[in-house]
């Protein structure tokens, strides 16, 4: 599972401008997910990403 730590001075709710809706909500500055697309977007925004997707979740998303 990816663990993503938000960068300083970022609100807890991150907006997805492409889709016009919230992208994610950080809880106490952290979010955990297996969603690779979400991880890539947040990483591109400068948030710290650690870990990797669970193998069961990875196999499921590949279908």
Predicted model as a PDB file, atoms N, CA, C, CB and O in Angstrom, pLDDT in the B-factor column:
MODEL        1                                                                  
ATOM      1  N   UNK A   1       0.842  -1.167   0.000  1.00 94.00           N  
ATOM      2  CA  UNK A   1       0.000   0.000   0.000  1.00 94.00           C  
ATOM      3  C   UNK A   1       0.895   1.239   0.000  1.00 94.00           C  
ATOM      4  CB  UNK A   1      -0.962  -0.007   1.216  1.00 94.00           C  
ATOM      5  O   UNK A   1       1.873   1.316   0.743  1.00 94.00           O  
ATOM      6  N   UNK A   2       0.541   2.199  -0.844  1.00 96.00           N  
ATOM      7  CA  UNK A   2       1.276   3.464  -0.871  1.00 96.00           C  
ATOM      8  C   UNK A   2       0.862   4.294   0.341  1.00 96.00           C  
ATOM      9  CB  UNK A   2       1.012   4.245  -2.201  1.00 96.00           C  
ATOM     10  O   UNK A   2      -0.316   4.352   0.693  1.00 96.00           O  
ATOM     11  N   UNK A   3       1.831   4.927   0.964  1.00 97.00           N  
ATOM     12  CA  UNK A   3       1.571   5.892   2.027  1.00 97.00           C  
ATOM     13  C   UNK A   3       2.060   7.229   1.505  1.00 97.00           C  
ATOM     14  CB  UNK A   3       2.280   5.493   3.389  1.00 97.00           C  
ATOM     15  O   UNK A   3       3.220   7.372   1.120  1.00 97.00           O  
ATOM     16  N   UNK A   4       1.170   8.203   1.497  1.00 97.00           N  
ATOM     17  CA  UNK A   4       1.490   9.506   0.937  1.00 97.00           C  
ATOM     18  C   UNK A   4       1.355  10.555   2.026  1.00 97.00           C  
ATOM     19  CB  UNK A   4       0.575   9.837  -0.267  1.00 97.00           C  
ATOM     20  O   UNK A   4       0.309  10.686   2.662  1.00 97.00           O  
ATOM     21  N   UNK A   5       2.428  11.295   2.226  1.00 97.00           N  
ATOM     22  CA  UNK A   5       2.451  12.356   3.235  1.00 97.00           C  
ATOM     23  C   UNK A   5       2.334  13.685   2.502  1.00 97.00           C  
ATOM     24  CB  UNK A   5       3.762  12.298   4.114  1.00 97.00           C  
ATOM     25  O   UNK A   5       3.095  13.961   1.575  1.00 97.00           O  
ATOM     26  N   UNK A   6       1.376  14.505   2.925  1.00 96.00           N  
ATOM     27  CA  UNK A   6       1.178  15.777   2.227  1.00 96.00           C  
ATOM     28  C   UNK A   6       2.316  16.740   2.519  1.00 96.00           C  
ATOM     29  CB  UNK A   6      -0.158  16.408   2.626  1.00 96.00           C  
ATOM     30  O   UNK A   6       2.932  16.711   3.584  1.00 96.00           O  
ATOM     31  N   UNK A   7       2.572  17.593   1.536  1.00 94.00           N  
ATOM     32  CA  UNK A   7       3.604  18.604   1.729  1.00 94.00           C  
ATOM     33  C   UNK A   7       3.038  19.728   2.592  1.00 94.00           C  
ATOM     34  CB  UNK A   7       4.115  19.154   0.361  1.00 94.00           C  
ATOM     35  O   UNK A   7       1.823  19.900   2.694  1.00 94.00           O  
ATOM     36  N   UNK A   8       3.930  20.479   3.204  1.00 92.00           N  
ATOM     37  CA  UNK A   8       3.521  21.553   4.103  1.00 92.00           C  
ATOM     38  C   UNK A   8       2.621  22.560   3.411  1.00 92.00           C  
ATOM     39  CB  UNK A   8       4.736  22.256   4.664  1.00 92.00           C  
ATOM     40  O   UNK A   8       2.739  22.812   2.212  1.00 92.00           O  
ATOM     41  N   UNK A   9       1.723  23.126   4.194  1.00 92.00           N  
ATOM     42  CA  UNK A   9       0.806  24.185   3.769  1.00 92.00           C  
ATOM     43  C   UNK A   9      -0.151  23.753   2.657  1.00 92.00           C  
ATOM     44  CB  UNK A   9       1.597  25.377   3.308  1.00 92.00           C  
ATOM     45  O   UNK A   9      -0.698  24.593   1.942  1.00 92.00           O  
ATOM     46  N   UNK A  10      -0.348  22.454   2.516  1.00 91.00           N  
ATOM     47  CA  UNK A  10      -1.330  21.920   1.576  1.00 91.00           C  
ATOM     48  C   UNK A  10      -2.604  21.640   2.357  1.00 91.00           C  
ATOM     49  CB  UNK A  10      -0.803  20.624   0.854  1.00 91.00           C  
ATOM     50  O   UNK A  10      -2.534  21.061   3.441  1.00 91.00           O  
ATOM     51  N   UNK A  11      -3.758  22.026   1.847  1.00 94.00           N  
ATOM     52  CA  UNK A  11      -4.994  21.715   2.572  1.00 94.00           C  
ATOM     53  C   UNK A  11      -5.221  20.201   2.649  1.00 94.00           C  
ATOM     54  CB  UNK A  11      -6.200  22.398   1.893  1.00 94.00           C  
ATOM     55  O   UNK A  11      -4.664  19.442   1.856  1.00 94.00           O  
ATOM     56  N   UNK A  12      -6.034  19.777   3.600  1.00 95.00           N  
ATOM     57  CA  UNK A  12      -6.311  18.343   3.747  1.00 95.00           C  
ATOM     58  C   UNK A  12      -7.112  17.788   2.570  1.00 95.00           C  
ATOM     59  CB  UNK A  12      -7.065  18.088   5.045  1.00 95.00           C  
ATOM     60  O   UNK A  12      -7.022  16.598   2.268  1.00 95.00           O  
ATOM     61  N   UNK A  13      -7.884  18.631   1.913  1.00 96.00           N  
ATOM     62  CA  UNK A  13      -8.662  18.208   0.741  1.00 96.00           C  
ATOM     63  C   UNK A  13      -7.934  18.706  -0.502  1.00 96.00           C  
ATOM     64  CB  UNK A  13     -10.144  18.760   0.795  1.00 96.00           C  
ATOM     65  O   UNK A  13      -7.706  19.906  -0.652  1.00 96.00           O  
ATOM     66  N   UNK A  14      -7.568  17.781  -1.399  1.00 95.00           N  
ATOM     67  CA  UNK A  14      -6.885  18.143  -2.637  1.00 95.00           C  
ATOM     68  C   UNK A  14      -7.880  18.009  -3.784  1.00 95.00           C  
ATOM     69  CB  UNK A  14      -5.621  17.247  -2.877  1.00 95.00           C  
ATOM     70  O   UNK A  14      -8.544  16.982  -3.921  1.00 95.00           O  
ATOM     71  N   UNK A  15      -7.979  19.043  -4.600  1.00 95.00           N  
ATOM     72  CA  UNK A  15      -8.948  19.117  -5.687  1.00 95.00           C  
ATOM     73  C   UNK A  15      -8.357  18.587  -6.983  1.00 95.00           C  
ATOM     74  CB  UNK A  15      -9.426  20.550  -5.878  1.00 95.00           C  
ATOM     75  O   UNK A  15      -7.200  18.863  -7.299  1.00 95.00           O  
ATOM     76  N   UNK A  16      -9.148  17.826  -7.736  1.00 93.00           N  
ATOM     77  CA  UNK A  16      -8.757  17.339  -9.063  1.00 93.00           C  
ATOM     78  C   UNK A  16      -9.379  18.267 -10.100  1.00 93.00           C  
ATOM     79  CB  UNK A  16      -9.211  15.843  -9.291  1.00 93.00           C  
ATOM     80  O   UNK A  16     -10.570  18.167 -10.396  1.00 93.00           O  
ATOM     81  N   UNK A  17      -8.566  19.173 -10.652  1.00 91.00           N  
ATOM     82  CA  UNK A  17      -9.071  20.158 -11.602  1.00 91.00           C  
ATOM     83  C   UNK A  17      -9.567  19.508 -12.895  1.00 91.00           C  
ATOM     84  CB  UNK A  17      -7.987  21.176 -11.919  1.00 91.00           C  
ATOM     85  O   UNK A  17     -10.502  20.013 -13.515  1.00 91.00           O  
ATOM     86  N   UNK A  18      -8.955  18.400 -13.307  1.00 90.00           N  
ATOM     87  CA  UNK A  18      -9.364  17.714 -14.540  1.00 90.00           C  
ATOM     88  C   UNK A  18     -10.783  17.162 -14.442  1.00 90.00           C  
ATOM     89  CB  UNK A  18      -8.392  16.579 -14.858  1.00 90.00           C  
ATOM     90  O   UNK A  18     -11.572  17.275 -15.380  1.00 90.00           O  
ATOM     91  N   UNK A  19     -11.097  16.561 -13.287  1.00 92.00           N  
ATOM     92  CA  UNK A  19     -12.400  15.916 -13.111  1.00 92.00           C  
ATOM     93  C   UNK A  19     -13.411  16.810 -12.408  1.00 92.00           C  
ATOM     94  CB  UNK A  19     -12.238  14.634 -12.332  1.00 92.00           C  
ATOM     95  O   UNK A  19     -14.597  16.486 -12.355  1.00 92.00           O  
ATOM     96  N   UNK A  20     -12.945  17.942 -11.863  1.00 96.00           N  
ATOM     97  CA  UNK A  20     -13.843  18.886 -11.206  1.00 96.00           C  
ATOM     98  C   UNK A  20     -14.427  18.355  -9.905  1.00 96.00           C  
ATOM     99  CB  UNK A  20     -14.956  19.253 -12.135  1.00 96.00           C  
ATOM    100  O   UNK A  20     -15.572  18.658  -9.571  1.00 96.00           O  
ATOM    101  N   UNK A  21     -13.649  17.566  -9.169  1.00 96.00           N  
ATOM    102  CA  UNK A  21     -14.108  17.008  -7.902  1.00 96.00           C  
ATOM    103  C   UNK A  21     -12.902  16.749  -6.998  1.00 96.00           C  
ATOM    104  CB  UNK A  21     -14.919  15.698  -8.132  1.00 96.00           C  
ATOM    105  O   UNK A  21     -11.762  16.807  -7.459  1.00 96.00           O  
ATOM    106  N   UNK A  22     -13.144  16.464  -5.719  1.00 96.00           N  
ATOM    107  CA  UNK A  22     -12.008  16.195  -4.828  1.00 96.00           C  
ATOM    108  C   UNK A  22     -11.198  14.985  -5.291  1.00 96.00           C  
ATOM    109  CB  UNK A  22     -12.501  15.970  -3.396  1.00 96.00           C  
ATOM    110  O   UNK A  22     -11.752  13.965  -5.702  1.00 96.00           O  
ATOM    111  N   UNK A  23      -9.870  15.125  -5.214  1.00 95.00           N  
ATOM    112  CA  UNK A  23      -8.972  14.033  -5.575  1.00 95.00           C  
ATOM    113  C   UNK A  23      -8.787  13.108  -4.383  1.00 95.00           C  
ATOM    114  CB  UNK A  23      -7.610  14.575  -6.058  1.00 95.00           C  
ATOM    115  O   UNK A  23      -8.853  11.886  -4.517  1.00 95.00           O  
ATOM    116  N   UNK A  24      -8.551  13.707  -3.203  1.00 96.00           N  
ATOM    117  CA  UNK A  24      -8.373  12.916  -1.997  1.00 96.00           C  
ATOM    118  C   UNK A  24      -8.486  13.799  -0.772  1.00 96.00           C  
ATOM    119  CB  UNK A  24      -7.026  12.196  -2.014  1.00 96.00           C  
ATOM    120  O   UNK A  24      -8.506  15.026  -0.870  1.00 96.00           O  
ATOM    121  N   UNK A  25      -8.560  13.158   0.380  1.00 96.00           N  
ATOM    122  CA  UNK A  25      -8.592  13.873   1.649  1.00 96.00           C  
ATOM    123  C   UNK A  25      -7.541  13.253   2.561  1.00 96.00           C  
ATOM    124  CB  UNK A  25     -10.017  13.820   2.302  1.00 96.00           C  
ATOM    125  O   UNK A  25      -7.598  12.063   2.872  1.00 96.00           O  
ATOM    126  N   UNK A  26      -6.590  14.067   2.982  1.00 97.00           N  
ATOM    127  CA  UNK A  26      -5.569  13.604   3.914  1.00 97.00           C  
ATOM    128  C   UNK A  26      -6.147  13.594   5.324  1.00 97.00           C  
ATOM    129  CB  UNK A  26      -4.303  14.500   3.842  1.00 97.00           C  
ATOM    130  O   UNK A  26      -6.883  14.506   5.700  1.00 97.00           O  
ATOM    131  N   UNK A  27      -5.821  12.578   6.101  1.00 96.00           N  
ATOM    132  CA  UNK A  27      -6.213  12.493   7.498  1.00 96.00           C  
ATOM    133  C   UNK A  27      -4.934  12.563   8.321  1.00 96.00           C  
ATOM    134  CB  UNK A  27      -7.028  11.178   7.799  1.00 96.00           C  
ATOM    135  O   UNK A  27      -4.070  11.692   8.226  1.00 96.00           O  
ATOM    136  N   UNK A  28      -4.829  13.602   9.121  1.00 95.00           N  
ATOM    137  CA  UNK A  28      -3.618  13.863   9.916  1.00 95.00           C  
ATOM    138  C   UNK A  28      -2.383  13.920   9.029  1.00 95.00           C  
ATOM    139  CB  UNK A  28      -3.437  12.781  10.994  1.00 95.00           C  
ATOM    140  O   UNK A  28      -1.300  13.491   9.428  1.00 95.00           O  
ATOM    141  N   UNK A  29      -2.556  14.461   7.809  1.00 96.00           N  
ATOM    142  CA  UNK A  29      -1.436  14.674   6.906  1.00 96.00           C  
ATOM    143  C   UNK A  29      -0.997  13.473   6.095  1.00 96.00           C  
ATOM    144  CB  UNK A  29      -0.305  15.147   7.669  1.00 96.00           C  
ATOM    145  O   UNK A  29       0.019  13.532   5.401  1.00 96.00           O  
ATOM    146  N   UNK A  30      -1.758  12.366   6.173  1.00 97.00           N  
ATOM    147  CA  UNK A  30      -1.354  11.130   5.493  1.00 97.00           C  
ATOM    148  C   UNK A  30      -2.565  10.486   4.817  1.00 97.00           C  
ATOM    149  CB  UNK A  30      -0.701  10.137   6.495  1.00 97.00           C  
ATOM    150  O   UNK A  30      -3.696  10.602   5.288  1.00 97.00           O  
ATOM    151  N   UNK A  31      -2.299   9.814   3.716  1.00 97.00           N  
ATOM    152  CA  UNK A  31      -3.318   8.999   3.054  1.00 97.00           C  
ATOM    153  C   UNK A  31      -2.658   7.689   2.623  1.00 97.00           C  
ATOM    154  CB  UNK A  31      -3.952   9.755   1.821  1.00 97.00           C  
ATOM    155  O   UNK A  31      -1.501   7.682   2.202  1.00 97.00           O  
ATOM    156  N   UNK A  32      -3.390   6.595   2.728  1.00 96.00           N  
ATOM    157  CA  UNK A  32      -2.906   5.282   2.281  1.00 96.00           C  
ATOM    158  C   UNK A  32      -3.809   4.798   1.161  1.00 96.00           C  
ATOM    159  CB  UNK A  32      -2.875   4.247   3.461  1.00 96.00           C  
ATOM    160  O   UNK A  32      -5.033   4.869   1.265  1.00 96.00           O  
ATOM    161  N   UNK A  33      -3.201   4.306   0.090  1.00 95.00           N  
ATOM    162  CA  UNK A  33      -3.981   3.872  -1.064  1.00 95.00           C  
ATOM    163  C   UNK A  33      -3.230   2.836  -1.878  1.00 95.00           C  
ATOM    164  CB  UNK A  33      -4.340   5.061  -1.940  1.00 95.00           C  
ATOM    165  O   UNK A  33      -2.006   2.737  -1.799  1.00 95.00           O  
ATOM    166  N   UNK A  34      -3.967   2.068  -2.657  1.00 95.00           N  
ATOM    167  CA  UNK A  34      -3.392   1.152  -3.642  1.00 95.00           C  
ATOM    168  C   UNK A  34      -3.589   1.701  -5.054  1.00 95.00           C  
ATOM    169  CB  UNK A  34      -4.028  -0.251  -3.517  1.00 95.00           C  
ATOM    170  O   UNK A  34      -3.168   1.081  -6.031  1.00 95.00           O  
ATOM    171  N   UNK A  35      -4.230   2.866  -5.156  1.00 95.00           N  
ATOM    172  CA  UNK A  35      -4.544   3.480  -6.447  1.00 95.00           C  
ATOM    173  C   UNK A  35      -3.287   4.123  -7.042  1.00 95.00           C  
ATOM    174  CB  UNK A  35      -5.673   4.535  -6.290  1.00 95.00           C  
ATOM    175  O   UNK A  35      -2.822   5.157  -6.562  1.00 95.00           O  
ATOM    176  N   UNK A  36      -2.750   3.504  -8.082  1.00 94.00           N  
ATOM    177  CA  UNK A  36      -1.513   3.988  -8.688  1.00 94.00           C  
ATOM    178  C   UNK A  36      -1.696   5.345  -9.365  1.00 94.00           C  
ATOM    179  CB  UNK A  36      -1.000   2.976  -9.697  1.00 94.00           C  
ATOM    180  O   UNK A  36      -0.794   6.181  -9.326  1.00 94.00           O  
ATOM    181  N   UNK A  37      -2.853   5.570  -9.982  1.00 94.00           N  
ATOM    182  CA  UNK A  37      -3.123   6.855 -10.634  1.00 94.00           C  
ATOM    183  C   UNK A  37      -3.127   7.988  -9.603  1.00 94.00           C  
ATOM    184  CB  UNK A  37      -4.476   6.808 -11.385  1.00 94.00           C  
ATOM    185  O   UNK A  37      -2.548   9.048  -9.840  1.00 94.00           O  
ATOM    186  N   UNK A  38      -3.776   7.762  -8.470  1.00 95.00           N  
ATOM    187  CA  UNK A  38      -3.802   8.750  -7.393  1.00 95.00           C  
ATOM    188  C   UNK A  38      -2.389   9.005  -6.880  1.00 95.00           C  
ATOM    189  CB  UNK A  38      -4.716   8.278  -6.242  1.00 95.00           C  
ATOM    190  O   UNK A  38      -1.998  10.155  -6.680  1.00 95.00           O  
ATOM    191  N   UNK A  39      -1.638   7.955  -6.670  1.00 95.00           N  
ATOM    192  CA  UNK A  39      -0.261   8.080  -6.188  1.00 95.00           C  
ATOM    193  C   UNK A  39       0.567   8.918  -7.151  1.00 95.00           C  
ATOM    194  CB  UNK A  39       0.379   6.691  -6.005  1.00 95.00           C  
ATOM    195  O   UNK A  39       1.309   9.799  -6.718  1.00 95.00           O  
ATOM    196  N   UNK A  40       0.454   8.659  -8.448  1.00 95.00           N  
ATOM    197  CA  UNK A  40       1.245   9.386  -9.438  1.00 95.00           C  
ATOM    198  C   UNK A  40       0.882  10.873  -9.460  1.00 95.00           C  
ATOM    199  CB  UNK A  40       1.043   8.775 -10.827  1.00 95.00           C  
ATOM    200  O   UNK A  40       1.761  11.728  -9.567  1.00 95.00           O  
ATOM    201  N   UNK A  41      -0.412  11.179  -9.358  1.00 95.00           N  
ATOM    202  CA  UNK A  41      -0.848  12.581  -9.351  1.00 95.00           C  
ATOM    203  C   UNK A  41      -0.304  13.314  -8.127  1.00 95.00           C  
ATOM    204  CB  UNK A  41      -2.386  12.669  -9.379  1.00 95.00           C  
ATOM    205  O   UNK A  41       0.207  14.429  -8.235  1.00 95.00           O  
ATOM    206  N   UNK A  42      -0.420  12.679  -6.968  1.00 96.00           N  
ATOM    207  CA  UNK A  42       0.042  13.322  -5.739  1.00 96.00           C  
ATOM    208  C   UNK A  42       1.567  13.460  -5.727  1.00 96.00           C  
ATOM    209  CB  UNK A  42      -0.425  12.524  -4.512  1.00 96.00           C  
ATOM    210  O   UNK A  42       2.097  14.459  -5.242  1.00 96.00           O  
ATOM    211  N   UNK A  43       2.259  12.473  -6.251  1.00 96.00           N  
ATOM    212  CA  UNK A  43       3.718  12.542  -6.335  1.00 96.00           C  
ATOM    213  C   UNK A  43       4.136  13.694  -7.252  1.00 96.00           C  
ATOM    214  CB  UNK A  43       4.302  11.200  -6.850  1.00 96.00           C  
ATOM    215  O   UNK A  43       5.077  14.424  -6.941  1.00 96.00           O  
ATOM    216  N   UNK A  44       3.444  13.857  -8.375  1.00 95.00           N  
ATOM    217  CA  UNK A  44       3.735  14.946  -9.307  1.00 95.00           C  
ATOM    218  C   UNK A  44       3.494  16.311  -8.665  1.00 95.00           C  
ATOM    219  CB  UNK A  44       2.882  14.804 -10.566  1.00 95.00           C  
ATOM    220  O   UNK A  44       4.111  17.301  -9.060  1.00 95.00           O  
ATOM    221  N   UNK A  45       2.604  16.367  -7.683  1.00 94.00           N  
ATOM    222  CA  UNK A  45       2.314  17.614  -6.962  1.00 94.00           C  
ATOM    223  C   UNK A  45       3.343  17.896  -5.871  1.00 94.00           C  
ATOM    224  CB  UNK A  45       0.918  17.554  -6.345  1.00 94.00           C  
ATOM    225  O   UNK A  45       3.311  18.960  -5.253  1.00 94.00           O  
ATOM    226  N   UNK A  46       4.257  16.953  -5.629  1.00 95.00           N  
ATOM    227  CA  UNK A  46       5.314  17.178  -4.656  1.00 95.00           C  
ATOM    228  C   UNK A  46       5.118  16.521  -3.306  1.00 95.00           C  
ATOM    229  CB  UNK A  46       5.471  18.605  -4.453  1.00 95.00           C  
ATOM    230  O   UNK A  46       5.881  16.776  -2.375  1.00 95.00           O  
ATOM    231  N   UNK A  47       4.101  15.674  -3.185  1.00 97.00           N  
ATOM    232  CA  UNK A  47       3.877  14.963  -1.928  1.00 97.00           C  
ATOM    233  C   UNK A  47       4.841  13.780  -1.832  1.00 97.00           C  
ATOM    234  CB  UNK A  47       2.402  14.481  -1.818  1.00 97.00           C  
ATOM    235  O   UNK A  47       5.293  13.260  -2.852  1.00 97.00           O  
ATOM    236  N   UNK A  48       5.152  13.358  -0.609  1.00 97.00           N  
ATOM    237  CA  UNK A  48       6.100  12.269  -0.379  1.00 97.00           C  
ATOM    238  C   UNK A  48       5.380  10.924  -0.444  1.00 97.00           C  
ATOM    239  CB  UNK A  48       6.807  12.440   0.987  1.00 97.00           C  
ATOM    240  O   UNK A  48       4.408  10.701   0.278  1.00 97.00           O  
ATOM    241  N   UNK A  49       5.854  10.037  -1.302  1.00 97.00           N  
ATOM    242  CA  UNK A  49       5.241   8.713  -1.483  1.00 97.00           C  
ATOM    243  C   UNK A  49       6.221   7.640  -1.029  1.00 97.00           C  
ATOM    244  CB  UNK A  49       4.826   8.481  -2.972  1.00 97.00           C  
ATOM    245  O   UNK A  49       7.391   7.652  -1.410  1.00 97.00           O  
ATOM    246  N   UNK A  50       5.728   6.706  -0.204  1.00 96.00           N  
ATOM    247  CA  UNK A  50       6.524   5.547   0.196  1.00 96.00           C  
ATOM    248  C   UNK A  50       5.690   4.293  -0.006  1.00 96.00           C  
ATOM    249  CB  UNK A  50       6.998   5.667   1.679  1.00 96.00           C  
ATOM    250  O   UNK A  50       4.466   4.359  -0.117  1.00 96.00           O  
ATOM    251  N   UNK A  51       6.358   3.158  -0.053  1.00 95.00           N  
ATOM    252  CA  UNK A  51       5.675   1.874  -0.203  1.00 95.00           C  
ATOM    253  C   UNK A  51       5.357   1.561  -1.648  1.00 95.00           C  
ATOM    254  CB  UNK A  51       4.406   1.861   0.606  1.00 95.00           C  
ATOM    255  O   UNK A  51       5.786   2.257  -2.568  1.00 95.00           O  
ATOM    256  N   UNK A  52       4.592   0.495  -1.823  1.00 90.00           N  
ATOM    257  CA  UNK A  52       4.144   0.093  -3.148  1.00 90.00           C  
ATOM    258  C   UNK A  52       2.786  -0.569  -3.013  1.00 90.00           C  
ATOM    259  CB  UNK A  52       5.167  -0.862  -3.829  1.00 90.00           C  
ATOM    260  O   UNK A  52       2.368  -0.925  -1.911  1.00 90.00           O  
ATOM    261  N   UNK A  53       2.095  -0.733  -4.134  1.00 86.00           N  
ATOM    262  CA  UNK A  53       0.747  -1.299  -4.112  1.00 86.00           C  
ATOM    263  C   UNK A  53       0.786  -2.746  -3.627  1.00 86.00           C  
ATOM    264  CB  UNK A  53       0.101  -1.221  -5.511  1.00 86.00           C  
ATOM    265  O   UNK A  53       1.736  -3.479  -3.901  1.00 86.00           O  
ATOM    266  N   UNK A  54      -0.253  -3.145  -2.906  1.00 87.00           N  
ATOM    267  CA  UNK A  54      -0.391  -4.535  -2.488  1.00 87.00           C  
ATOM    268  C   UNK A  54      -0.533  -5.403  -3.728  1.00 87.00           C  
ATOM    269  CB  UNK A  54      -1.609  -4.721  -1.533  1.00 87.00           C  
ATOM    270  O   UNK A  54      -1.137  -4.978  -4.713  1.00 87.00           O  
ATOM    271  N   UNK A  55       0.013  -6.611  -3.693  1.00 77.00           N  
ATOM    272  CA  UNK A  55      -0.034  -7.478  -4.875  1.00 77.00           C  
ATOM    273  C   UNK A  55      -1.451  -7.868  -5.244  1.00 77.00           C  
ATOM    274  CB  UNK A  55       0.787  -8.727  -4.641  1.00 77.00           C  
ATOM    275  O   UNK A  55      -1.754  -7.968  -6.433  1.00 77.00           O  
ATOM    276  N   UNK A  56      -2.324  -8.089  -4.295  1.00 68.00           N  
ATOM    277  CA  UNK A  56      -3.720  -8.451  -4.593  1.00 68.00           C  
ATOM    278  C   UNK A  56      -4.419  -7.288  -5.273  1.00 68.00           C  
ATOM    279  CB  UNK A  56      -4.480  -8.854  -3.302  1.00 68.00           C  
ATOM    280  O   UNK A  56      -5.173  -7.485  -6.226  1.00 68.00           O  
ATOM    281  N   UNK A  57      -4.179  -6.098  -4.797  1.00 55.00           N  
ATOM    282  CA  UNK A  57      -4.803  -4.904  -5.391  1.00 55.00           C  
ATOM    283  C   UNK A  57      -4.238  -4.648  -6.778  1.00 55.00           C  
ATOM    284  CB  UNK A  57      -4.586  -3.664  -4.491  1.00 55.00           C  
ATOM    285  O   UNK A  57      -4.979  -4.236  -7.671  1.00 55.00           O  
ATOM    286  N   UNK A  58      -2.947  -4.881  -6.983  1.00 52.00           N  
ATOM    287  CA  UNK A  58      -2.323  -4.681  -8.280  1.00 52.00           C  
ATOM    288  C   UNK A  58      -2.897  -5.638  -9.313  1.00 52.00           C  
ATOM    289  CB  UNK A  58      -0.815  -4.860  -8.177  1.00 52.00           C  
ATOM    290  O   UNK A  58      -3.160  -5.241 -10.449  1.00 52.00           O  
ATOM    291  N   UNK A  59      -3.092  -6.885  -8.933  1.00 53.00           N  
ATOM    292  CA  UNK A  59      -3.659  -7.881  -9.846  1.00 53.00           C  
ATOM    293  C   UNK A  59      -5.093  -7.532 -10.192  1.00 53.00           C  
ATOM    294  CB  UNK A  59      -3.593  -9.283  -9.230  1.00 53.00           C  
ATOM    295  O   UNK A  59      -5.519  -7.731 -11.330  1.00 53.00           O  
ATOM    296  N   UNK A  60      -5.845  -7.014  -9.231  1.00 55.00           N  
ATOM    297  CA  UNK A  60      -7.237  -6.656  -9.448  1.00 55.00           C  
ATOM    298  C   UNK A  60      -7.348  -5.480 -10.406  1.00 55.00           C  
ATOM    299  CB  UNK A  60      -7.918  -6.326  -8.123  1.00 55.00           C  
ATOM    300  O   UNK A  60      -8.220  -5.476 -11.275  1.00 55.00           O  
ATOM    301  N   UNK A  61      -6.473  -4.473 -10.263  1.00 54.00           N  
ATOM    302  CA  UNK A  61      -6.551  -3.294 -11.140  1.00 54.00           C  
ATOM    303  C   UNK A  61      -6.051  -3.598 -12.550  1.00 54.00           C  
ATOM    304  CB  UNK A  61      -5.742  -2.140 -10.547  1.00 54.00           C  
ATOM    305  O   UNK A  61      -6.370  -2.861 -13.483  1.00 54.00           O  
ATOM    306  N   UNK A  62      -5.285  -4.652 -12.723  1.00 50.00           N  
ATOM    307  CA  UNK A  62      -4.763  -5.015 -14.041  1.00 50.00           C  
ATOM    308  C   UNK A  62      -5.827  -5.668 -14.915  1.00 50.00           C  
ATOM    309  CB  UNK A  62      -3.575  -5.951 -13.892  1.00 50.00           C  
ATOM    310  O   UNK A  62      -5.653  -5.765 -16.130  1.00 50.00           O  
ATOM    311  N   UNK A  63      -6.924  -6.116 -14.314  1.00 48.00           N  
ATOM    312  CA  UNK A  63      -7.984  -6.786 -15.082  1.00 48.00           C  
ATOM    313  C   UNK A  63      -8.755  -5.832 -15.945  1.00 48.00           C  
ATOM    314  CB  UNK A  63      -8.934  -7.494 -14.161  1.00 48.00           C  
ATOM    315  O   UNK A  63      -9.678  -6.244 -16.649  1.00 48.00           O  
TER     316      UNK A  63                                                      
ENDMDL                                                                          
END                                                                             
